[in-house]
């Protein structure tokens, strides 16, 4: 009886494979450094511009001490909150603290500004995710149907309604939803109360001005895919219209749809101010609106900084998704 063979030794990478991997790693490292440099420049520019614009809106010392405060009281408040120095001195202090992610304390509450932003951020993320899910569930099926239809009364009527819906501001939709579901029917709350139902109306409001755009992108992508040779071949082989759309046209149109979803999600992270204020949703948008009204510079600066980072990260993630989904981008190193 022959001896049992031992486990085969692990094959080491060939020199050719290692040589091909090194340029790819260098390219990845260079892309990562470029992204980091872009983020640093973006944050520096946004923070600097915001610093200047906020100082043009008014004197927070007056907001803190009151309009009837004496000059001595205003001077004491400015000294207490570091507002007594020159604008250049305040700017250099702000940039120095920014390097340590120190935005200071809220002028209104005394709490850490970045901590206040972090506490409100999860609510905004929940609302943005809910809105983008509603957007996809509504717009992708409607867009696929619209893109697969030939010209006719139904298609033209749907296109007309979508065009009309695209021109309606989101806050108008929000007010209508409050009037119908909160005032008339009494089935949904008009302001946030911590429950799941309080998220329905603001999520629908945010999705309302995104759905028309997504429908148009999906319809155009499906219609373009429907003219491809493989679609004509599948149709000639007897595939049903629904099979052609669901199994062939729609999957090949998802790259453009994914790009639109990513752009819309990035917009939601920074564009929920009016909706959150309208529904009193305790998110980052409501915090920013209240802080601007109170001239609470540290909180506004921290909120904008965090929002810019999130939008940048979403864009980078979408770039990675595109490279994974489209081999042409990987081959070109785009």
C-alpha positions in Angstrom: 0.0 0.0 0.0 1.6 3.3 -1.1 2.2 6.1 1.4 -0.4 8.8 1.5 0.8 11.9 -0.4 1.2 15.1 1.7 -0.6 18.3 0.9 0.6 20.0 -2.2 2.7 23.0 -1.6 1.1 26.4 -2.1 2.0 27.9 -5.5 3.9 31.1 -5.2 3.0 34.0 -7.5 4.9 34.0 -10.7 7.3 36.9 -11.3 5.2 38.0 -14.2 2.1 38.2 -12.0 3.9 40.2 -9.4 5.3 42.5 -12.0 1.8 43.2 -13.4 0.5 43.8 -9.9 3.0 46.5 -9.0 1.8 49.1 -11.6 -1.8 48.5 -10.5 -0.9 49.0 -6.9 1.0 52.2 -7.8 -2.0 53.4 -9.8 -4.3 52.7 -6.8 -2.0 54.5 -4.4 -1.8 57.5 -6.7 -5.5 57.7 -7.1 -5.9 57.5 -3.3 -3.5 60.3 -2.8 -5.2 62.4 -5.4 -8.6 61.8 -3.7 -7.1 62.8 -0.3 -5.6 65.9 -1.8 -8.9 66.9 -3.5 -10.7 66.4 -0.2 -8.2 68.6 1.8 -8.4 71.4 -0.8 -12.2 71.2 -1.0 -12.6 71.4 2.8 -10.1 74.3 3.0 -11.9 76.3 0.3 -15.4 75.6 1.7 -14.4 76.4 5.3 -12.6 79.6 4.3 -15.4 80.9 2.1 -18.0 80.0 4.8 -15.9 81.8 7.5 -16.0 85.0 5.4 -19.7 84.7 4.5 -20.8 84.0 8.1 -19.0 87.1 9.4 -21.0 89.2 6.9 -24.3 88.1 8.3 -24.1 89.9 11.6 -22.5 90.1 15.0 -23.3 87.0 17.1 -22.4 89.0 20.3 -25.6 91.0 19.7 -27.6 87.8 19.4 -26.2 86.4 22.6 -26.3 89.6 24.7 -29.5 91.1 23.2 -30.1 94.2 21.1 -30.3 96.4 24.2 -27.0 95.3 25.6 -24.5 97.9 26.6 -21.1 98.3 24.8 -19.4 96.9 27.9 -21.6 93.9 27.9 -21.0 93.3 24.1 -17.2 93.7 24.6 -17.3 91.1 27.4 -19.3 88.7 25.3 -16.9 89.1 22.3 -13.9 88.5 24.6 -15.6 85.4 26.2 -16.2 83.8 22.8 -13.1 84.9 21.0 -14.8 87.4 18.8 -12.8 90.4 20.0 -9.7 89.9 17.8 -9.3 91.0 14.2 -10.9 89.0 11.4 -7.4 87.8 10.3 -6.6 86.6 13.8 -10.0 84.9 14.1 -9.4 83.2 10.7 -6.0 81.9 11.6 -7.3 80.6 14.9 -10.1 78.9 13.1 -7.8 77.2 10.6 -5.5 76.1 13.3 -8.3 74.5 15.3 -9.7 73.0 12.1 -6.5 71.0 11.7 -7.5 69.3 15.0 -11.2 69.0 14.0 -12.0 71.5 16.8 -14.8 73.8 15.9 -15.3 75.2 19.3 -18.5 75.4 21.4 -21.9 76.5 20.3 -22.5 80.1 20.9 -26.1 79.4 21.8 -25.9 76.3 24.0 -22.2 76.0 25.0 -22.1 72.4 23.8 -19.3 71.0 21.5 -20.3 72.0 18.0 -19.0 68.9 16.3 -20.8 66.8 18.9 -24.1 68.5 18.2 -23.7 67.8 14.5 -22.9 64.1 15.2 -26.0 63.8 17.4 -28.2 65.1 14.6 -26.6 63.3 11.7 -28.2 59.8 12.1 -31.7 61.4 11.7 -30.7 63.0 8.4 -29.1 59.7 7.2 -32.3 57.8 8.0 -34.4 60.3 6.1 -32.1 60.3 3.1 -32.0 56.5 2.9 -35.7 56.3 3.2 -36.2 58.9 0.4 -33.7 57.2 -1.9 -35.4 53.8 -1.4 -38.8 55.3 -2.2 -37.3 57.0 -5.2 -35.9 53.8 -6.6 -39.1 51.7 -5.8 -41.3 54.2 -7.7 -39.1 55.6 -10.4 -37.3 52.5 -11.8 -40.4 50.5 -12.6 -42.2 53.5 -14.1 -39.1 54.5 -16.1 -38.6 50.9 -17.3 -42.2 50.8 -18.4 -42.0 54.3 -20.1 -38.8 53.4 -21.9 -40.1 50.2 -23.3 -43.3 51.6 -24.6 -43.8 52.9 -28.1 -45.4 56.3 -28.7 -49.1 56.3 -27.8 -51.6 58.0 -25.6 -50.6 56.3 -22.4 -46.9 57.0 -22.9 -47.4 60.7 -23.9 -49.8 61.2 -21.0 -47.3 59.7 -18.5 -44.5 61.9 -20.0 -46.6 65.0 -19.6 -47.4 64.2 -16.0 -43.8 63.6 -15.2 -42.8 66.9 -16.8 -45.4 68.7 -14.7 -44.3 66.9 -11.5 -40.7 67.9 -12.2 -41.6 71.6 -12.0 -43.3 71.4 -8.6 -41.1 72.5 -5.7 -40.6 70.0 -2.9 -41.9 72.2 -0.2 -45.2 72.6 -2.1 -45.6 68.8 -2.2 -44.8 68.8 1.5 -47.5 71.3 2.4 -50.0 69.4 0.3 -49.1 66.1 2.0 -49.5 67.7 5.5 -52.9 69.2 4.5 -54.2 65.8 3.2 -52.8 63.2 5.5 -52.3 65.2 8.7 -55.1 67.9 8.6 -57.8 66.2 6.7 -57.4 62.5 7.2 -55.5 62.6 10.5 -53.6 59.4 9.6 -50.0 60.7 9.7 -48.2 63.2 11.9 -47.1 66.5 10.4 -44.1 66.9 12.8 -41.5 64.4 14.0 -42.5 62.5 17.0 -39.8 59.8 17.1 -41.9 57.1 15.4 -41.7 55.5 12.1 -44.8 57.1 10.8 -43.4 60.6 11.3 -40.7 59.8 8.6 -43.2 58.9 5.9 -44.3 62.4 4.9 -40.8 64.0 4.8 -39.4 61.0 2.9 -42.2 61.3 0.4 -41.5 65.0 0.1 -37.9 64.5 -0.6 -38.6 61.7 -3.1 -41.2 63.8 -4.9 -38.7 66.1 -6.7 -36.3 63.2 -7.4 -38.7 60.7 -8.9 -39.4 62.6 -12.1 -35.6 63.0 -12.9 -35.0 59.3 -12.1 -38.0 58.2 -14.3 -36.6 60.2 -17.2 -33.0 58.8 -16.8 -34.3 55.2 -16.5 -36.7 55.6 -19.5 -33.9 57.0 -21.7 -31.5 54.3 -20.6 -34.0 51.5 -21.2 -35.0 52.9 -24.6 -31.3 53.2 -25.6 -30.7 49.6 -24.5 -33.8 48.5 -26.4 -32.1 49.4 -29.7 -29.1 47.2 -29.1 -28.5 44.1 -31.2 -28.9 41.7 -28.4 -32.3 43.1 -27.6 -33.4 42.7 -31.3 -32.0 39.1 -31.2 -33.9 38.2 -28.0 -37.1 39.7 -29.5 -36.6 37.7 -32.8 -36.1 34.5 -30.8 -39.6 34.9 -29.3 -38.8 36.5 -25.9 -41.8 38.2 -24.4 -41.7 42.0 -24.0 -41.6 41.8 -20.2 -38.7 39.3 -20.4 -36.8 41.6 -22.8 -37.2 44.6 -20.5 -36.5 42.8 -17.2 -33.8 40.4 -18.2 -32.0 42.4 -20.9 -32.8 46.1 -21.2 -33.1 47.1 -17.6 -29.9 45.4 -16.2 -27.9 47.1 -18.9 -29.5 50.4 -18.1 -28.7 50.2 -14.4 -25.2 51.8 -14.7 -26.8 55.2 -15.6 -29.5 54.6 -13.0 -27.0 53.9 -10.3 -25.1 57.1 -11.2 -28.3 59.1 -10.9 -29.1 57.4 -7.5 -25.6 58.2 -6.2 -25.9 61.9 -7.3 -29.3 62.2 -5.7 -28.2 60.6 -2.5 -25.3 63.0 -2.3 -27.8 65.9 -2.9 -30.0 64.6 -0.1 -27.2 64.7 2.4 -26.9 68.5 1.8 -30.4 69.4 0.5 -32.8 68.4 3.3 -32.8 71.8 5.0 -36.3 73.0 3.9 -37.9 69.6 4.3 -36.5 69.1 7.8 -37.5 72.6 8.8 -41.0 72.1 7.4 -41.6 68.8 9.3 -39.5 69.8 12.3 -37.3 66.7 11.6 -34.5 66.6 14.2 -31.7 66.3 11.6 -28.7 68.1 10.4 -30.8 70.4 8.1 -32.9 71.7 11.0 -29.8 72.2 13.1 -28.2 74.3 10.4 -31.3 76.4 9.8 -31.6 77.1 13.5 -27.9 77.8 13.9 -27.9 80.3 11.0 -30.8 82.1 12.5 -29.0 82.4 15.8 -25.6 83.3 14.1 -24.1 80.2 15.8 -21.0 80.2 13.7 -19.2 77.1 15.2 -22.2 74.8 14.6 -22.8 76.0 11.1 -19.1 75.5 10.2 -19.1 72.0 11.7 -22.3 71.1 9.9 -21.1 72.2 6.5 -17.7 70.5 7.1 -19.3 67.2 7.9 -21.8 67.5 5.0 -18.9 68.2 2.6 -17.0 65.1 3.8 -20.1 62.9 3.4 -20.9 64.2 -0.1 -17.3 63.6 -1.2 -17.2 60.1 0.3 -20.4 59.2 -1.6 -18.9 60.4 -4.8 -15.8 58.3 -4.3 -17.9 55.2 -3.4 -19.9 55.7 -6.6 -16.7 55.9 -8.7 -15.6 52.6 -7.2 -19.0 51.1 -8.0 -18.7 52.2 -11.6 -15.2 50.7 -11.9 -16.5 47.4 -10.5 -19.6 47.5 -12.7 -17.9 48.6 -16.0 -14.7 46.8 -17.0 -13.9 49.6 -19.5 -13.3 52.0 -16.6 -10.9 49.5 -14.9 -9.0 49.0 -18.1 -8.6 52.7 -18.8 -7.7 53.4 -15.1 -10.3 56.2 -15.1 
